[in-house]
Amino acid sequence: MANPTTNYGWPMPTATDLVTDLPADFAAFGQPVDTSLKALNPATTLGDLQYRSATANTNTRLGIGSTNQILTVVGGVPAWSTPAAASSGMTLITRNAFTAQSSVTIDNIFTSSYFTYLFNYKIFGSASTSVTLQGVYSGTVQTGATTSYAYYGLDRGANIRSGSGSDGASAIIGLYQSNENDSCLGSLTWSNVGNSSQKPLWIGAVNSSVCWATVIGGFISTAQTYTGVKLAGTSGTISGYVEVYGLAKA
């Protein structure tokens, strides 16, 4: 036997080999071929992958990964990896429910962890009451400031209403009127709160027994490190729930 092949060095019969030598020649040739082919395909299990190893003419087996893993590269070779869980765009900070309260203070919801907050609410009033909201800082309700606002909406008579105004006495944000067994609900986005002494900005959409849908926005004129809010009814009591989400920083 001679004439080894160029790439794998398989022994091949020569022209001078006798016919009687062929069985032994094929045995000597076949086993190296089998060994070489297995080196190129080391897979043993359903789903296995193979890739080029550092050894010439030899592949490496990469076993099947786990459910939801992804194929990546570690140290210059393929590897299965479990991706990090996607971070949520919103984190629930609090969800408060209350019943028949004259006012509700929800503090320590605005912190330096977020730049922007989503404030959702649904409130029922006893008899006929207007629902208001004020900023809170260090446990103190903001009263010595001005709240300026503008709104645009549709009332129950299908009339367009718009306007602007301010509250120069107690920095109150009006969330509109709620009649007994009716509700006011809305969603406000807050910024400039919780991080440093700033003037809060807020904008959102509200709905009540007076206005079917209103877009409203404004700001509180006095800079503070605002940490929460106070909800109150101008008469009677309020019931409902509030939920606050922090929106992930970029």
C-alpha atoms as a printed R data frame, in Angstrom:
    type eleno elety resid chain resno       x       y      z
1   ATOM     1    CA   MET     A     1   0.000   0.000  0.000
2   ATOM     2    CA   ALA     A     2   1.225   3.441 -0.916
3   ATOM     3    CA   ASN     A     3  -0.093   6.510 -2.730
4   ATOM     4    CA   PRO     A     4  -1.561   8.187  0.376
5   ATOM     5    CA   THR     A     5  -4.218  10.759 -0.482
6   ATOM     6    CA   THR     A     6  -3.178  14.414 -0.268
7   ATOM     7    CA   ASN     A     7  -5.596  15.715  2.373
8   ATOM     8    CA   TYR     A     8  -6.307  12.750  4.629
9   ATOM     9    CA   GLY     A     9  -3.383  10.424  3.933
10  ATOM    10    CA   TRP     A    10  -5.568   7.432  3.121
11  ATOM    11    CA   PRO     A    11  -3.456   4.472  1.880
12  ATOM    12    CA   MET     A    12  -4.286   3.439 -1.666
13  ATOM    13    CA   PRO     A    13  -3.321   0.282 -3.627
14  ATOM    14    CA   THR     A    14  -0.499   0.708 -6.093
15  ATOM    15    CA   ALA     A    15  -0.349  -0.584 -9.647
16  ATOM    16    CA   THR     A    16   2.058  -3.294 -8.576
17  ATOM    17    CA   ASP     A    17  -0.130  -4.713 -5.838
18  ATOM    18    CA   LEU     A    18  -1.352  -8.239 -6.455
19  ATOM    19    CA   VAL     A    19  -5.024  -9.047 -6.812
20  ATOM    20    CA   THR     A    20  -4.702 -11.278 -3.789
21  ATOM    21    CA   ASP     A    21  -3.657  -8.208 -1.780
22  ATOM    22    CA   LEU     A    22  -6.898  -6.310 -2.463
23  ATOM    23    CA   PRO     A    23  -8.917  -7.547  0.574
24  ATOM    24    CA   ALA     A    24  -6.153  -6.420  2.909
25  ATOM    25    CA   ASP     A    25  -5.701  -3.214  0.908
26  ATOM    26    CA   PHE     A    26  -9.392  -2.297  1.185
27  ATOM    27    CA   ALA     A    27  -9.359  -3.042  4.920
28  ATOM    28    CA   ALA     A    28  -6.361  -0.742  5.349
29  ATOM    29    CA   PHE     A    29  -8.047   1.933  3.214
30  ATOM    30    CA   GLY     A    30 -11.579   1.734  4.604
31  ATOM    31    CA   GLN     A    31 -10.856   2.280  8.294
32  ATOM    32    CA   PRO     A    32  -9.001   5.621  7.795
33  ATOM    33    CA   VAL     A    33 -11.858   6.818  5.562
34  ATOM    34    CA   ASP     A    34 -14.370   5.969  8.296
35  ATOM    35    CA   THR     A    35 -12.253   7.733 10.920
36  ATOM    36    CA   SER     A    36 -11.890  10.856  8.766
37  ATOM    37    CA   LEU     A    37 -15.590  11.091  7.987
38  ATOM    38    CA   LYS     A    38 -16.488  10.770 11.672
39  ATOM    39    CA   ALA     A    39 -14.045  13.566 12.472
40  ATOM    40    CA   LEU     A    40 -15.957  15.754 10.018
41  ATOM    41    CA   ASN     A    41 -19.306  14.801 11.525
42  ATOM    42    CA   PRO     A    42 -18.944  14.388 15.308
43  ATOM    43    CA   ALA     A    43 -22.680  14.843 15.975
44  ATOM    44    CA   THR     A    44 -24.272  12.222 18.191
45  ATOM    45    CA   THR     A    45 -27.634  13.699 19.192
46  ATOM    46    CA   LEU     A    46 -30.624  15.215 17.409
47  ATOM    47    CA   GLY     A    47 -30.005  18.924 16.942
48  ATOM    48    CA   ASP     A    48 -26.215  18.814 17.355
49  ATOM    49    CA   LEU     A    49 -24.148  21.298 15.380
50  ATOM    50    CA   GLN     A    50 -20.539  20.991 14.275
51  ATOM    51    CA   TYR     A    51 -17.920  23.619 13.606
52  ATOM    52    CA   ARG     A    52 -14.307  23.755 12.472
53  ATOM    53    CA   SER     A    53 -11.895  22.972 15.290
54  ATOM    54    CA   ALA     A    54  -8.295  24.074 15.680
55  ATOM    55    CA   THR     A    55  -7.192  20.651 14.423
56  ATOM    56    CA   ALA     A    56  -7.013  20.283 10.659
57  ATOM    57    CA   ASN     A    57  -9.714  18.087  9.116
58  ATOM    58    CA   THR     A    58 -11.491  17.730 12.446
59  ATOM    59    CA   ASN     A    59 -14.784  19.269 13.527
60  ATOM    60    CA   THR     A    60 -16.055  19.889 17.050
61  ATOM    61    CA   ARG     A    61 -19.505  18.900 18.244
62  ATOM    62    CA   LEU     A    62 -21.750  21.552 19.787
63  ATOM    63    CA   GLY     A    63 -24.629  19.889 21.594
64  ATOM    64    CA   ILE     A    64 -28.168  21.166 21.135
65  ATOM    65    CA   GLY     A    65 -28.954  24.133 23.361
66  ATOM    66    CA   SER     A    66 -31.907  24.648 25.682
67  ATOM    67    CA   THR     A    67 -35.291  26.140 24.784
68  ATOM    68    CA   ASN     A    68 -35.080  29.881 23.989
69  ATOM    69    CA   GLN     A    69 -31.273  29.929 23.964
70  ATOM    70    CA   ILE     A    70 -29.524  31.715 21.099
71  ATOM    71    CA   LEU     A    71 -26.339  30.892 19.217
72  ATOM    72    CA   THR     A    72 -23.528  33.315 19.952
73  ATOM    73    CA   VAL     A    73 -19.713  33.390 20.013
74  ATOM    74    CA   VAL     A    74 -17.635  32.975 23.159
75  ATOM    75    CA   GLY     A    75 -13.852  32.951 23.011
76  ATOM    76    CA   GLY     A    76 -13.898  32.734 19.226
77  ATOM    77    CA   VAL     A    77 -16.089  29.641 18.984
78  ATOM    78    CA   PRO     A    78 -19.860  29.098 18.701
79  ATOM    79    CA   ALA     A    79 -21.771  28.660 21.959
80  ATOM    80    CA   TRP     A    80 -25.353  28.603 23.203
81  ATOM    81    CA   SER     A    81 -26.353  31.489 25.434
82  ATOM    82    CA   THR     A    82 -29.469  32.422 27.384
83  ATOM    83    CA   PRO     A    83 -30.393  36.016 26.485
84  ATOM    84    CA   ALA     A    84 -30.889  38.481 29.288
85  ATOM    85    CA   ALA     A    85 -34.505  39.198 30.088
86  ATOM    86    CA   ALA     A    86 -35.745  42.288 28.301
87  ATOM    87    CA   SER     A    87 -36.106  45.233 30.622
88  ATOM    88    CA   SER     A    88 -39.634  46.523 30.903
89  ATOM    89    CA   GLY     A    89 -40.414  49.991 29.657
90  ATOM    90    CA   MET     A    90 -42.690  50.555 32.648
91  ATOM    91    CA   THR     A    91 -42.346  49.551 36.279
92  ATOM    92    CA   LEU     A    92 -45.333  49.530 38.601
93  ATOM    93    CA   ILE     A    93 -44.456  51.677 41.615
94  ATOM    94    CA   THR     A    94 -47.749  51.603 43.485
95  ATOM    95    CA   ARG     A    95 -51.398  50.653 43.132
96  ATOM    96    CA   ASN     A    96 -53.653  52.222 45.745
97  ATOM    97    CA   ALA     A    97 -57.353  51.637 46.351
98  ATOM    98    CA   PHE     A    98 -59.378  53.799 48.742
99  ATOM    99    CA   THR     A    99 -62.997  54.104 49.854
100 ATOM   100    CA   ALA     A   100 -64.995  57.097 51.173
101 ATOM   101    CA   GLN     A   101 -62.015  59.308 51.939
102 ATOM   102    CA   SER     A   102 -62.083  63.094 52.094
103 ATOM   103    CA   SER     A   103 -58.525  63.094 50.745
104 ATOM   104    CA   VAL     A   104 -55.778  60.615 49.910
105 ATOM   105    CA   THR     A   105 -52.043  61.373 49.965
106 ATOM   106    CA   ILE     A   106 -49.832  59.043 47.956
107 ATOM   107    CA   ASP     A   107 -46.241  59.928 48.778
108 ATOM   108    CA   ASN     A   108 -42.779  58.561 47.957
109 ATOM   109    CA   ILE     A   109 -43.757  57.611 44.417
110 ATOM   110    CA   PHE     A   110 -41.537  60.126 42.601
111 ATOM   111    CA   THR     A   111 -37.815  59.397 43.045
112 ATOM   112    CA   SER     A   112 -34.545  59.750 41.177
113 ATOM   113    CA   SER     A   113 -35.026  56.279 39.669
114 ATOM   114    CA   TYR     A   114 -37.088  57.647 36.758
115 ATOM   115    CA   PHE     A   115 -37.391  60.825 34.721
116 ATOM   116    CA   THR     A   116 -41.047  60.339 33.762
117 ATOM   117    CA   TYR     A   117 -44.069  58.804 35.473
118 ATOM   118    CA   LEU     A   118 -47.455  57.562 34.272
119 ATOM   119    CA   PHE     A   119 -50.308  58.333 36.701
120 ATOM   120    CA   ASN     A   120 -53.584  56.457 36.066
121 ATOM   121    CA   TYR     A   121 -56.694  56.958 38.173
122 ATOM   122    CA   LYS     A   122 -60.416  56.220 38.431
123 ATOM   123    CA   ILE     A   123 -62.382  58.028 41.121
124 ATOM   124    CA   PHE     A   124 -65.997  57.959 42.284
125 ATOM   125    CA   GLY     A   125 -67.379  60.911 44.232
126 ATOM   126    CA   SER     A   126 -70.163  61.034 46.797
127 ATOM   127    CA   ALA     A   127 -73.028  63.378 45.882
128 ATOM   128    CA   SER     A   128 -71.494  65.992 43.578
129 ATOM   129    CA   THR     A   129 -67.852  66.734 44.158
130 ATOM   130    CA   SER     A   130 -64.975  68.152 42.146
131 ATOM   131    CA   VAL     A   131 -61.828  66.078 42.327
132 ATOM   132    CA   THR     A   132 -58.535  67.928 42.735
133 ATOM   133    CA   LEU     A   133 -54.883  66.994 42.800
134 ATOM   134    CA   GLN     A   134 -51.888  68.731 44.389
135 ATOM   135    CA   GLY     A   135 -48.158  68.058 44.469
136 ATOM   136    CA   VAL     A   136 -46.441  66.795 47.621
137 ATOM   137    CA   TYR     A   137 -42.798  67.276 48.626
138 ATOM   138    CA   SER     A   138 -41.129  66.047 51.827
139 ATOM   139    CA   GLY     A   139 -44.564  65.243 53.229
140 ATOM   140    CA   THR     A   140 -45.846  68.779 52.588
141 ATOM   141    CA   VAL     A   141 -48.747  69.584 50.258
142 ATOM   142    CA   GLN     A   142 -47.859  72.366 47.841
143 ATOM   143    CA   THR     A   143 -50.135  75.327 48.549
144 ATOM   144    CA   GLY     A   144 -47.985  78.401 47.986
145 ATOM   145    CA   ALA     A   145 -47.643  78.164 44.235
146 ATOM   146    CA   THR     A   146 -49.507  78.689 40.991
147 ATOM   147    CA   THR     A   147 -50.753  75.936 38.714
148 ATOM   148    CA   SER     A   148 -51.170  76.945 35.083
149 ATOM   149    CA   TYR     A   149 -53.038  74.750 32.633
150 ATOM   150    CA   ALA     A   150 -54.706  74.508 29.229
151 ATOM   151    CA   TYR     A   151 -57.333  72.066 27.996
152 ATOM   152    CA   TYR     A   152 -59.267  70.994 24.907
153 ATOM   153    CA   GLY     A   153 -62.169  68.582 25.011
154 ATOM   154    CA   LEU     A   154 -65.674  67.441 24.214
155 ATOM   155    CA   ASP     A   155 -68.503  67.832 26.754
156 ATOM   156    CA   ARG     A   156 -71.586  65.629 27.202
157 ATOM   157    CA   GLY     A   157 -73.556  67.845 24.836
158 ATOM   158    CA   ALA     A   158 -71.026  67.121 22.073
159 ATOM   159    CA   ASN     A   159 -69.728  70.687 22.327
160 ATOM   160    CA   ILE     A   160 -66.054  71.499 21.968
161 ATOM   161    CA   ARG     A   161 -64.587  73.157 25.043
162 ATOM   162    CA   SER     A   162 -61.147  74.702 25.323
163 ATOM   163    CA   GLY     A   163 -59.400  77.196 27.506
164 ATOM   164    CA   SER     A   164 -56.644  77.898 29.966
165 ATOM   165    CA   GLY     A   165 -56.279  79.204 33.476
166 ATOM   166    CA   SER     A   166 -54.374  79.091 36.716
167 ATOM   167    CA   ASP     A   167 -54.836  78.534 40.402
168 ATOM   168    CA   GLY     A   168 -52.819  81.122 42.253
169 ATOM   169    CA   ALA     A   169 -53.680  80.060 45.780
170 ATOM   170    CA   SER     A   170 -53.084  76.373 46.314
171 ATOM   171    CA   ALA     A   171 -51.475  74.895 43.202
172 ATOM   172    CA   ILE     A   172 -54.518  72.706 42.588
173 ATOM   173    CA   ILE     A   173 -54.969  70.648 39.430
174 ATOM   174    CA   GLY     A   174 -58.640  70.082 38.697
175 ATOM   175    CA   LEU     A   175 -59.535  66.574 37.583
176 ATOM   176    CA   TYR     A   176 -63.109  67.651 36.833
177 ATOM   177    CA   GLN     A   177 -66.396  66.821 38.460
178 ATOM   178    CA   SER     A   178 -67.689  63.405 39.387
179 ATOM   179    CA   ASN     A   179 -71.316  62.788 40.332
180 ATOM   180    CA   GLU     A   180 -72.369  60.028 42.721
181 ATOM   181    CA   ASN     A   181 -72.205  56.574 41.108
182 ATOM   182    CA   ASP     A   182 -70.383  58.152 38.193
183 ATOM   183    CA   SER     A   183 -66.637  58.285 37.831
184 ATOM   184    CA   CYS     A   184 -63.821  60.404 36.535
185 ATOM   185    CA   LEU     A   185 -60.834  58.656 35.091
186 ATOM   186    CA   GLY     A   186 -57.697  59.653 33.294
187 ATOM   187    CA   SER     A   187 -54.032  59.216 32.654
188 ATOM   188    CA   LEU     A   188 -51.400  61.879 33.285
189 ATOM   189    CA   THR     A   189 -47.720  61.829 32.403
190 ATOM   190    CA   TRP     A   190 -45.481  63.644 34.892
191 ATOM   191    CA   SER     A   191 -41.924  64.915 34.496
192 ATOM   192    CA   ASN     A   192 -39.620  67.179 36.519
193 ATOM   193    CA   VAL     A   193 -40.499  65.338 39.707
194 ATOM   194    CA   GLY     A   194 -38.456  63.265 42.122
195 ATOM   195    CA   ASN     A   195 -34.998  64.062 40.738
196 ATOM   196    CA   SER     A   196 -34.226  67.588 41.938
197 ATOM   197    CA   SER     A   197 -35.908  70.893 42.724
198 ATOM   198    CA   GLN     A   198 -37.877  71.501 39.522
199 ATOM   199    CA   LYS     A   199 -41.226  72.778 38.292
200 ATOM   200    CA   PRO     A   200 -43.422  69.746 37.520
201 ATOM   201    CA   LEU     A   201 -44.878  69.350 34.045
202 ATOM   202    CA   TRP     A   202 -47.933  67.181 33.395
203 ATOM   203    CA   ILE     A   203 -50.057  66.313 30.388
204 ATOM   204    CA   GLY     A   204 -52.708  63.715 29.720
205 ATOM   205    CA   ALA     A   205 -56.280  62.778 28.951
206 ATOM   206    CA   VAL     A   206 -59.187  62.880 31.403
207 ATOM   207    CA   ASN     A   207 -62.839  61.857 31.351
208 ATOM   208    CA   SER     A   208 -65.678  62.633 33.742
209 ATOM   209    CA   SER     A   209 -69.418  63.073 34.038
210 ATOM   210    CA   VAL     A   210 -68.996  66.628 32.751
211 ATOM   211    CA   CYS     A   211 -66.577  66.098 29.870
212 ATOM   212    CA   TRP     A   212 -66.464  62.928 27.861
213 ATOM   213    CA   ALA     A   213 -62.880  63.449 26.778
214 ATOM   214    CA   THR     A   214 -60.385  66.209 27.477
215 ATOM   215    CA   VAL     A   215 -56.706  66.670 26.755
216 ATOM   216    CA   ILE     A   216 -55.103  68.770 29.469
217 ATOM   217    CA   GLY     A   217 -51.627  69.865 30.463
218 ATOM   218    CA   GLY     A   218 -49.854  72.341 32.666
219 ATOM   219    CA   PHE     A   219 -47.205  72.985 35.295
220 ATOM   220    CA   ILE     A   220 -46.706  74.021 38.913
221 ATOM   221    CA   SER     A   221 -44.779  77.274 39.122
222 ATOM   222    CA   THR     A   222 -42.735  76.562 42.258
223 ATOM   223    CA   ALA     A   223 -39.677  74.310 42.026
224 ATOM   224    CA   GLN     A   224 -39.486  71.553 44.623
225 ATOM   225    CA   THR     A   225 -38.298  67.972 44.746
226 ATOM   226    CA   TYR     A   226 -41.826  66.626 44.447
227 ATOM   227    CA   THR     A   227 -42.276  63.140 45.871
228 ATOM   228    CA   GLY     A   228 -46.019  62.452 45.596
229 ATOM   229    CA   VAL     A   229 -49.565  63.761 45.161
230 ATOM   230    CA   LYS     A   230 -52.695  64.484 47.166
231 ATOM   231    CA   LEU     A   231 -56.187  63.716 45.831
232 ATOM   232    CA   ALA     A   232 -59.219  65.346 47.406
233 ATOM   233    CA   GLY     A   233 -62.897  66.010 46.883
234 ATOM   234    CA   THR     A   234 -64.135  69.572 47.238
235 ATOM   235    CA   SER     A   235 -67.169  68.218 49.092
236 ATOM   236    CA   GLY     A   236 -68.155  64.796 50.367
237 ATOM   237    CA   THR     A   237 -65.764  61.885 49.882
238 ATOM   238    CA   ILE     A   238 -63.955  60.095 47.088
239 ATOM   239    CA   SER     A   239 -63.376  56.413 46.372
240 ATOM   240    CA   GLY     A   240 -61.384  54.698 43.657
241 ATOM   241    CA   TYR     A   241 -57.877  53.658 42.778
242 ATOM   242    CA   VAL     A   242 -54.606  55.103 41.549
243 ATOM   243    CA   GLU     A   243 -51.679  53.350 39.908
244 ATOM   244    CA   VAL     A   244 -48.293  54.889 39.177
245 ATOM   245    CA   TYR     A   245 -45.647  53.582 36.774
246 ATOM   246    CA   GLY     A   246 -42.072  54.717 36.323
247 ATOM   247    CA   LEU     A   247 -41.003  54.913 32.681
248 ATOM   248    CA   ALA     A   248 -37.553  53.435 32.093
249 ATOM   249    CA   LYS     A   249 -34.700  55.842 31.510
250 ATOM   250    CA   ALA     A   250 -33.182  55.819 28.044
